[in-house]
Structure formats: structure tokens, C-alpha cells
């Protein structure tokens, strides 16, 4: 079963962002809410990408060609962008596809439960 509830953790509000990413977000997203869905084959590093983006481990990651993420995880981050600018991001980490071109039924079911997103990143 997919986890539809965003993980809200006060500790996530103190994350340090990569400065270039932070300024780009500040210009485009200040005061807005944005949902980013990340999909791709198993084992390509979707969770690691999320952790790198926020410079902290918010998603479990590892080294397995079968993938580590088994269920959708929503991470809600209130980002302080500097100079009084903020935005709210929900980053959705998804289980990987089995193989390069096929998606197993469990992953299809989980992905079909995502009702909306603003940005799709394919790894």
C-alpha cells in the first residue's frame, strides 16, 4: 500500500540546500507549493538524488540493482530560500521499474494513486 501522507518532520525545515538549486527555486517558486514526482528504473539512484538535492538523508537509499524503495514516500519540505522567500515542496520518491521498459503491477498501482504533480523527473 502506498504511503499517501507526507512525512512532516520539523528537522527537515533546517535543511541546507545546494546554493545554485536554492537560488533557482527562490526565483521560480517563492510563495508557491510544488510537487515533484521522481520515477525511473530500479537501482538508478532516485532516492540518492533526493538526498543529494537537499544535502541530507531524507530517503533510505542503498546499492541494489533491484532497488531499495518499495513504496511511495512523500517528503514535505518547507524551504527557506533566503531574503524572506519560502516555498513548500513535496518530493515523491517512487519504487523503481523492474527492468528498463517494464513496470510491475504493484508499482503501477502505487503510481496510479498519485493524483497530481507539478514536475516529473525521470532518472
mmCIF file of the C-alpha atoms, coordinates in Angstrom:
data_MODEL
# 
_entry.id   MODEL 
# 
loop_
_atom_site.group_PDB 
_atom_site.id 
_atom_site.type_symbol 
_atom_site.label_atom_id 
_atom_site.label_alt_id 
_atom_site.label_comp_id 
_atom_site.label_asym_id 
_atom_site.label_entity_id 
_atom_site.label_seq_id 
_atom_site.pdbx_PDB_ins_code 
_atom_site.Cartn_x 
_atom_site.Cartn_y 
_atom_site.Cartn_z 
_atom_site.occupancy 
_atom_site.B_iso_or_equiv 
_atom_site.pdbx_formal_charge 
_atom_site.auth_seq_id 
_atom_site.auth_comp_id 
_atom_site.auth_asym_id 
_atom_site.auth_atom_id 
_atom_site.pdbx_PDB_model_num 
ATOM 1   C CA . UNK A 1 1   ? 0.000  0.000  0.000   1.00 0.00 ? 1   UNK A CA 1 
ATOM 2   C CA . UNK A 1 2   ? 1.329  3.426  -0.931  1.00 0.00 ? 2   UNK A CA 1 
ATOM 3   C CA . UNK A 1 3   ? 2.019  5.970  1.777   1.00 0.00 ? 3   UNK A CA 1 
ATOM 4   C CA . UNK A 1 4   ? -0.128 8.963  0.785   1.00 0.00 ? 4   UNK A CA 1 
ATOM 5   C CA . UNK A 1 5   ? 0.617  11.047 3.854   1.00 0.00 ? 5   UNK A CA 1 
ATOM 6   C CA . UNK A 1 6   ? 3.515  13.492 3.513   1.00 0.00 ? 6   UNK A CA 1 
ATOM 7   C CA . UNK A 1 7   ? 6.257  12.966 6.072   1.00 0.00 ? 7   UNK A CA 1 
ATOM 8   C CA . UNK A 1 8   ? 6.401  16.204 8.029   1.00 0.00 ? 8   UNK A CA 1 
ATOM 9   C CA . UNK A 1 9   ? 9.419  16.447 10.236  1.00 0.00 ? 9   UNK A CA 1 
ATOM 10  C CA . UNK A 1 10  ? 10.470 19.723 11.869  1.00 0.00 ? 10  UNK A CA 1 
ATOM 11  C CA . UNK A 1 11  ? 14.071 18.662 11.315  1.00 0.00 ? 11  UNK A CA 1 
ATOM 12  C CA . UNK A 1 12  ? 13.552 18.841 7.542   1.00 0.00 ? 12  UNK A CA 1 
ATOM 13  C CA . UNK A 1 13  ? 12.911 22.575 7.745   1.00 0.00 ? 13  UNK A CA 1 
ATOM 14  C CA . UNK A 1 14  ? 16.538 23.186 8.654   1.00 0.00 ? 14  UNK A CA 1 
ATOM 15  C CA . UNK A 1 15  ? 17.978 21.502 5.546   1.00 0.00 ? 15  UNK A CA 1 
ATOM 16  C CA . UNK A 1 16  ? 20.852 23.181 3.777   1.00 0.00 ? 16  UNK A CA 1 
ATOM 17  C CA . UNK A 1 17  ? 20.277 23.364 0.030   1.00 0.00 ? 17  UNK A CA 1 
ATOM 18  C CA . UNK A 1 18  ? 22.837 23.433 -2.719  1.00 0.00 ? 18  UNK A CA 1 
ATOM 19  C CA . UNK A 1 19  ? 23.224 27.231 -3.301  1.00 0.00 ? 19  UNK A CA 1 
ATOM 20  C CA . UNK A 1 20  ? 22.564 27.081 -7.073  1.00 0.00 ? 20  UNK A CA 1 
ATOM 21  C CA . UNK A 1 21  ? 19.454 24.965 -6.576  1.00 0.00 ? 21  UNK A CA 1 
ATOM 22  C CA . UNK A 1 22  ? 18.290 27.259 -3.779  1.00 0.00 ? 22  UNK A CA 1 
ATOM 23  C CA . UNK A 1 23  ? 18.543 30.468 -5.825  1.00 0.00 ? 23  UNK A CA 1 
ATOM 24  C CA . UNK A 1 24  ? 16.851 28.872 -8.844  1.00 0.00 ? 24  UNK A CA 1 
ATOM 25  C CA . UNK A 1 25  ? 13.979 27.739 -6.626  1.00 0.00 ? 25  UNK A CA 1 
ATOM 26  C CA . UNK A 1 26  ? 13.789 31.143 -4.990  1.00 0.00 ? 26  UNK A CA 1 
ATOM 27  C CA . UNK A 1 27  ? 13.267 32.888 -8.300  1.00 0.00 ? 27  UNK A CA 1 
ATOM 28  C CA . UNK A 1 28  ? 10.701 30.432 -9.654  1.00 0.00 ? 28  UNK A CA 1 
ATOM 29  C CA . UNK A 1 29  ? 8.843  29.114 -6.621  1.00 0.00 ? 29  UNK A CA 1 
ATOM 30  C CA . UNK A 1 30  ? 8.742  31.764 -3.918  1.00 0.00 ? 30  UNK A CA 1 
ATOM 31  C CA . UNK A 1 31  ? 5.458  31.562 -2.026  1.00 0.00 ? 31  UNK A CA 1 
ATOM 32  C CA . UNK A 1 32  ? 4.257  28.586 -4.076  1.00 0.00 ? 32  UNK A CA 1 
ATOM 33  C CA . UNK A 1 33  ? 3.670  24.890 -3.497  1.00 0.00 ? 33  UNK A CA 1 
ATOM 34  C CA . UNK A 1 34  ? 5.242  22.377 -5.846  1.00 0.00 ? 34  UNK A CA 1 
ATOM 35  C CA . UNK A 1 35  ? 5.076  18.597 -6.072  1.00 0.00 ? 35  UNK A CA 1 
ATOM 36  C CA . UNK A 1 36  ? 7.926  16.764 -7.774  1.00 0.00 ? 36  UNK A CA 1 
ATOM 37  C CA . UNK A 1 37  ? 7.458  13.108 -8.777  1.00 0.00 ? 37  UNK A CA 1 
ATOM 38  C CA . UNK A 1 38  ? 10.638 11.133 -9.394  1.00 0.00 ? 38  UNK A CA 1 
ATOM 39  C CA . UNK A 1 39  ? 10.413 7.900  -11.419 1.00 0.00 ? 39  UNK A CA 1 
ATOM 40  C CA . UNK A 1 40  ? 12.820 5.573  -13.207 1.00 0.00 ? 40  UNK A CA 1 
ATOM 41  C CA . UNK A 1 41  ? 14.254 2.070  -13.331 1.00 0.00 ? 41  UNK A CA 1 
ATOM 42  C CA . UNK A 1 42  ? 15.155 0.274  -10.107 1.00 0.00 ? 42  UNK A CA 1 
ATOM 43  C CA . UNK A 1 43  ? 18.611 0.966  -8.754  1.00 0.00 ? 43  UNK A CA 1 
ATOM 44  C CA . UNK A 1 44  ? 19.395 4.146  -10.720 1.00 0.00 ? 44  UNK A CA 1 
ATOM 45  C CA . UNK A 1 45  ? 19.607 6.384  -7.648  1.00 0.00 ? 45  UNK A CA 1 
ATOM 46  C CA . UNK A 1 46  ? 16.263 8.204  -7.346  1.00 0.00 ? 46  UNK A CA 1 
ATOM 47  C CA . UNK A 1 47  ? 16.417 8.249  -3.533  1.00 0.00 ? 47  UNK A CA 1 
ATOM 48  C CA . UNK A 1 48  ? 20.105 9.174  -3.615  1.00 0.00 ? 48  UNK A CA 1 
ATOM 49  C CA . UNK A 1 49  ? 19.239 12.040 -5.975  1.00 0.00 ? 49  UNK A CA 1 
ATOM 50  C CA . UNK A 1 50  ? 16.659 13.362 -3.489  1.00 0.00 ? 50  UNK A CA 1 
ATOM 51  C CA . UNK A 1 51  ? 19.178 13.101 -0.651  1.00 0.00 ? 51  UNK A CA 1 
ATOM 52  C CA . UNK A 1 52  ? 21.764 14.948 -2.766  1.00 0.00 ? 52  UNK A CA 1 
ATOM 53  C CA . UNK A 1 53  ? 19.274 17.643 -3.683  1.00 0.00 ? 53  UNK A CA 1 
ATOM 54  C CA . UNK A 1 54  ? 18.605 18.531 -0.060  1.00 0.00 ? 54  UNK A CA 1 
ATOM 55  C CA . UNK A 1 55  ? 22.118 17.661 1.184   1.00 0.00 ? 55  UNK A CA 1 
ATOM 56  C CA . UNK A 1 56  ? 20.736 15.321 3.848   1.00 0.00 ? 56  UNK A CA 1 
ATOM 57  C CA . UNK A 1 57  ? 19.455 11.747 4.035   1.00 0.00 ? 57  UNK A CA 1 
ATOM 58  C CA . UNK A 1 58  ? 15.659 12.014 3.948   1.00 0.00 ? 58  UNK A CA 1 
ATOM 59  C CA . UNK A 1 59  ? 15.091 8.870  1.858   1.00 0.00 ? 59  UNK A CA 1 
ATOM 60  C CA . UNK A 1 60  ? 16.509 5.422  2.513   1.00 0.00 ? 60  UNK A CA 1 
ATOM 61  C CA . UNK A 1 61  ? 18.957 4.516  -0.240  1.00 0.00 ? 61  UNK A CA 1 
ATOM 62  C CA . UNK A 1 62  ? 21.436 1.765  -0.924  1.00 0.00 ? 62  UNK A CA 1 
ATOM 63  C CA . UNK A 1 63  ? 23.127 -0.224 -3.632  1.00 0.00 ? 63  UNK A CA 1 
ATOM 64  C CA . UNK A 1 64  ? 20.872 -2.782 -5.238  1.00 0.00 ? 64  UNK A CA 1 
ATOM 65  C CA . UNK A 1 65  ? 20.048 -3.329 -8.891  1.00 0.00 ? 65  UNK A CA 1 
ATOM 66  C CA . UNK A 1 66  ? 16.598 -4.463 -7.700  1.00 0.00 ? 66  UNK A CA 1 
ATOM 67  C CA . UNK A 1 67  ? 16.094 -1.105 -5.997  1.00 0.00 ? 67  UNK A CA 1 
ATOM 68  C CA . UNK A 1 68  ? 15.695 -0.183 -2.356  1.00 0.00 ? 68  UNK A CA 1 
ATOM 69  C CA . UNK A 1 69  ? 12.448 1.830  -2.336  1.00 0.00 ? 69  UNK A CA 1 
ATOM 70  C CA . UNK A 1 70  ? 9.437  -0.483 -2.185  1.00 0.00 ? 70  UNK A CA 1 
ATOM 71  C CA . UNK A 1 71  ? 6.652  2.033  -1.520  1.00 0.00 ? 71  UNK A CA 1 
ATOM 72  C CA . UNK A 1 72  ? 5.963  5.610  -2.492  1.00 0.00 ? 72  UNK A CA 1 
ATOM 73  C CA . UNK A 1 73  ? 7.368  8.080  0.013   1.00 0.00 ? 73  UNK A CA 1 
ATOM 74  C CA . UNK A 1 74  ? 6.256  11.708 0.134   1.00 0.00 ? 74  UNK A CA 1 
ATOM 75  C CA . UNK A 1 75  ? 8.616  14.144 1.771   1.00 0.00 ? 75  UNK A CA 1 
ATOM 76  C CA . UNK A 1 76  ? 7.204  17.573 2.599   1.00 0.00 ? 76  UNK A CA 1 
ATOM 77  C CA . UNK A 1 77  ? 9.859  20.264 2.905   1.00 0.00 ? 77  UNK A CA 1 
ATOM 78  C CA . UNK A 1 78  ? 9.251  23.895 3.822   1.00 0.00 ? 78  UNK A CA 1 
ATOM 79  C CA . UNK A 1 79  ? 12.198 25.565 2.169   1.00 0.00 ? 79  UNK A CA 1 
ATOM 80  C CA . UNK A 1 80  ? 13.591 28.844 3.428   1.00 0.00 ? 80  UNK A CA 1 
ATOM 81  C CA . UNK A 1 81  ? 15.089 30.378 0.301   1.00 0.00 ? 81  UNK A CA 1 
ATOM 82  C CA . UNK A 1 82  ? 16.631 33.448 1.893   1.00 0.00 ? 82  UNK A CA 1 
ATOM 83  C CA . UNK A 1 83  ? 15.656 37.111 1.884   1.00 0.00 ? 83  UNK A CA 1 
ATOM 84  C CA . UNK A 1 84  ? 12.273 36.190 3.364   1.00 0.00 ? 84  UNK A CA 1 
ATOM 85  C CA . UNK A 1 85  ? 11.401 33.878 0.451   1.00 0.00 ? 85  UNK A CA 1 
ATOM 86  C CA . UNK A 1 86  ? 9.934  30.444 1.092   1.00 0.00 ? 86  UNK A CA 1 
ATOM 87  C CA . UNK A 1 87  ? 8.300  27.634 -0.855  1.00 0.00 ? 87  UNK A CA 1 
ATOM 88  C CA . UNK A 1 88  ? 6.741  24.314 0.023   1.00 0.00 ? 88  UNK A CA 1 
ATOM 89  C CA . UNK A 1 89  ? 7.985  21.257 -1.837  1.00 0.00 ? 89  UNK A CA 1 
ATOM 90  C CA . UNK A 1 90  ? 6.582  17.766 -1.787  1.00 0.00 ? 90  UNK A CA 1 
ATOM 91  C CA . UNK A 1 91  ? 9.059  15.342 -3.302  1.00 0.00 ? 91  UNK A CA 1 
ATOM 92  C CA . UNK A 1 92  ? 7.635  11.936 -4.172  1.00 0.00 ? 92  UNK A CA 1 
ATOM 93  C CA . UNK A 1 93  ? 10.131 9.070  -4.236  1.00 0.00 ? 93  UNK A CA 1 
ATOM 94  C CA . UNK A 1 94  ? 8.773  6.079  -6.144  1.00 0.00 ? 94  UNK A CA 1 
ATOM 95  C CA . UNK A 1 95  ? 9.729  2.412  -6.415  1.00 0.00 ? 95  UNK A CA 1 
ATOM 96  C CA . UNK A 1 96  ? 11.820 1.638  -9.475  1.00 0.00 ? 96  UNK A CA 1 
ATOM 97  C CA . UNK A 1 97  ? 10.663 -0.076 -12.611 1.00 0.00 ? 97  UNK A CA 1 
ATOM 98  C CA . UNK A 1 98  ? 11.603 -3.730 -12.939 1.00 0.00 ? 98  UNK A CA 1 
ATOM 99  C CA . UNK A 1 99  ? 13.918 -3.676 -15.920 1.00 0.00 ? 99  UNK A CA 1 
ATOM 100 C CA . UNK A 1 100 ? 14.362 -0.783 -18.297 1.00 0.00 ? 100 UNK A CA 1 
ATOM 101 C CA . UNK A 1 101 ? 10.982 -0.975 -20.047 1.00 0.00 ? 101 UNK A CA 1 
ATOM 102 C CA . UNK A 1 102 ? 8.504  -2.796 -17.820 1.00 0.00 ? 102 UNK A CA 1 
ATOM 103 C CA . UNK A 1 103 ? 6.629  -1.693 -14.731 1.00 0.00 ? 103 UNK A CA 1 
ATOM 104 C CA . UNK A 1 104 ? 5.367  -4.348 -12.295 1.00 0.00 ? 104 UNK A CA 1 
ATOM 105 C CA . UNK A 1 105 ? 1.726  -4.300 -11.208 1.00 0.00 ? 105 UNK A CA 1 
ATOM 106 C CA . UNK A 1 106 ? 2.468  -3.150 -7.636  1.00 0.00 ? 106 UNK A CA 1 
ATOM 107 C CA . UNK A 1 107 ? 4.424  -0.131 -8.909  1.00 0.00 ? 107 UNK A CA 1 
ATOM 108 C CA . UNK A 1 108 ? 1.665  0.655  -11.459 1.00 0.00 ? 108 UNK A CA 1 
ATOM 109 C CA . UNK A 1 109 ? -0.908 0.566  -8.656  1.00 0.00 ? 109 UNK A CA 1 
ATOM 110 C CA . UNK A 1 110 ? 1.161  2.854  -6.436  1.00 0.00 ? 110 UNK A CA 1 
ATOM 111 C CA . UNK A 1 111 ? 1.838  5.344  -9.230  1.00 0.00 ? 111 UNK A CA 1 
ATOM 112 C CA . UNK A 1 112 ? -1.851 5.408  -10.215 1.00 0.00 ? 112 UNK A CA 1 
ATOM 113 C CA . UNK A 1 113 ? -2.691 6.619  -6.683  1.00 0.00 ? 113 UNK A CA 1 
ATOM 114 C CA . UNK A 1 114 ? -0.750 9.858  -7.169  1.00 0.00 ? 114 UNK A CA 1 
ATOM 115 C CA . UNK A 1 115 ? -3.425 12.374 -8.043  1.00 0.00 ? 115 UNK A CA 1 
ATOM 116 C CA . UNK A 1 116 ? -1.269 15.289 -9.198  1.00 0.00 ? 116 UNK A CA 1 
ATOM 117 C CA . UNK A 1 117 ? 2.253  16.636 -9.518  1.00 0.00 ? 117 UNK A CA 1 
ATOM 118 C CA . UNK A 1 118 ? 3.873  19.751 -10.975 1.00 0.00 ? 118 UNK A CA 1 
ATOM 119 C CA . UNK A 1 119 ? 7.140  18.307 -12.193 1.00 0.00 ? 119 UNK A CA 1 
ATOM 120 C CA . UNK A 1 120 ? 8.064  14.818 -13.382 1.00 0.00 ? 120 UNK A CA 1 
ATOM 121 C CA . UNK A 1 121 ? 11.730 13.831 -13.187 1.00 0.00 ? 121 UNK A CA 1 
ATOM 122 C CA . UNK A 1 122 ? 12.693 10.640 -14.981 1.00 0.00 ? 122 UNK A CA 1 
ATOM 123 C CA . UNK A 1 123 ? 16.025 9.197  -13.855 1.00 0.00 ? 123 UNK A CA 1 
# 
